[in-house]
Amino acid sequence: MAKGKTLAKVDTSRDPGGFVALPWSVMDSAAYKGLNHAAVRLLLEICRQYVKDNNGRLLASEEYLRSRGVSLAGDTITRAKRELIDAGFIYETCKGGFPNKASWYALTFYSIDRLSGYDPGALESFPRGAYRKNASLTPTIGVESAAIAPTIGVETPHAAPTIGATEPVSSTPLAPTIGDHLEIPSPAVSLSAAEGKGKDAGGPESEAKPPARHRRKRTDADQLGSNA
């Protein structure tokens, strides 16, 4: 071994081979949390291609994904690419075309590499860290829902006064406390009341008259006595 030359230290704490360096700031961002599962899978497959000097020539074509064993339909891949572009995670550097030219992409959380073959102006308009533009759309910790009740307790309107009950607006009682509710009694009631008063007074009208048959007998007897 040459003097002064040292061997690189081998990291034995993980399995050997390269790895995807996905920054925590990306995974903790609001834009990342809003991605659907197809977009997340596509983002990981794009990150797998990055090797420090090819950011700008990364593929997301159906043919490439099929070679990786990704079984996503063509329209699903198209929607996932559009979602990643709108969210600010990838940037199209070269637009593909028929019949066999695939589009190129760059990851916005890494610096773009100066490579040949980009569309005119693509290098100058590269949006570094574009995914951060969605940071204010949702909270950084969890997702908060709009409050539908007061922050302290739930208030309900009072069905009655807090102290006692109120008197009715009208001063006329709904029903008398004693007696009939009619102000003028009916004729039948008046007749019954008059007869009751007569009986209670003990007057002549209150005495029961004898039947007419008994009155005739007394009249005949009186007549015989007067003839004798």
Secondary structure as UniProt FT lines:
FT   TURN            3..4
FT   HELIX           24..27
FT   HELIX           30..33
FT   HELIX           37..49
FT   TURN            55..56
FT   HELIX           62..67
FT   TURN            68..69
FT   HELIX           74..87
FT   STRAND          90..94
FT   TURN            98..100
FT   STRAND          104..107
FT   TURN            108..109
FT   TURN            116..117
FT   TURN            120..125
FT   TURN            128..129
FT   HELIX           130..134
FT   TURN            135..137
FT   HELIX           187..201
FT   HELIX           204..206
FT   HELIX           212..227
//
